[in-house]
Amino acid sequence: MAARFSAFSFVDRITAFEPAKRAAGRFRVPARVGRFPPALVAEAVGQLAAWVAMANVDFGRRPVAALAGETRFLGAVAPGDTLELAVEIENCDADGVAYGGWASVGGARILGLERCLGPMLPQDDFDAPDAMRADFAVLRGAGATVDRFPGVPALEVIPAGGVAGEWLQATLEVPASAPFFGDHFPRRPVFPATLLLDAQTTLALELARGAASWRAGRELTLACVRDVKVRAWILPGQRVALRAALAASGSDAATVKLTAQVEGATVATARAEILPVGAAALAAVRSA
């Protein structure tokens, strides 16, 4: 595949495919990548669903991220791991795709997506339809070259004040240029919503660690993100104001409200659930 299909593409091969209904695939996280955030595992599942949706309309349209009802983070992924991906399509037509899905490593589920919805927009606005058809044929055949993903460069996130245990703010400086824009998207560069979510949930964890309700020394982890709504594009070079506010907390869980704004307008919202590591592991077993 062309170099453009390497900087932010997370399906190496589609291993099973039922048109407009379901698919399975895999992606190997290159061993040289220093960090592969949980949000990028969700991106991989979403990209597999996108291939199903695009194939259903002969690549004349493509879905974009808009709504995700629930993303459950059940385990970690490490460089060198192979993600086994699966999606179930609830509805798919020229207007949008509704789906759920999951990712596993070594037979253990590490992520689950539920109640996701992506509106379909003209493919010509984002990429060349013929190029997408050719890429799909490779994925359905021998597969793309593994280990082609170079990693995502560290993003600049600047603390912008707050009150410990109550709220925190930060400024995300979206780069004017970056390799991932080559895939997202070649004809219309857009900052990936999953990279935004990674920055937001990192801020949420920092906030939760300052909450007075935790027993001292407890290690916390991101367990779930609910009600993700992407309301507008974030473009290269824009400055995004991030805010994390503690909505509820106790000795066993904290809920953090997440917002992102560009020039005073809200572009994304979500709620993150933070749990102690032991409680999160138990919740993962119950969800599997």
Number of C-alpha atoms within 10 A of each C-alpha: 14 8 10 16 20 23 19 24 19 27 26 26 24 25 17 12 16 11 14 21 17 20 21 22 24 25 23 19 25 20 12 12 15 12 15 16 18 21 19 19 26 22 21 25 29 27 21 25 30 21 24 26 30 25 17 18 15 13 22 19 25 29 24 19 23 16 21 22 16 20 24 22 25 24 18 15 18 16 14 13 16 18 27 23 30 25 25 19 20 15 14 23 15 17 13 17 24 21 24 23 24 24 28 22 18 10 9 13 21 22 28 23 23 17 16 23 23 22 18 22 16 14 17 15 14 18 19 14 19 13 13 19 17 11 18 20 15 17 21 16 12 12 19 22 14 16 17 19 20 16 19 17 10 7 13 12 18 13 13 12 11 15 11 15 17 17 23 21 22 20 19 21 16 19 16 12 11 14 15 24 22 19 21 20 17 16 15 15 20 18 22 21 22 17 17 19 24 15 20 26 26 13 23 28 20 16 23 30 20 14 19 14 15 20 12 8 7 12 12 20 21 22 23 21 24 20 16 23 19 19 15 15 15 21 18 16 12 15 17 24 22 26 23 29 22 21 14 13 19 13 12 14 18 25 21 26 21 24 22 25 18 19 10 9 12 16 18 23 21 23 24 27 23 25 27 19 15 14 15 23 17 11 16 18 12 8 12 11
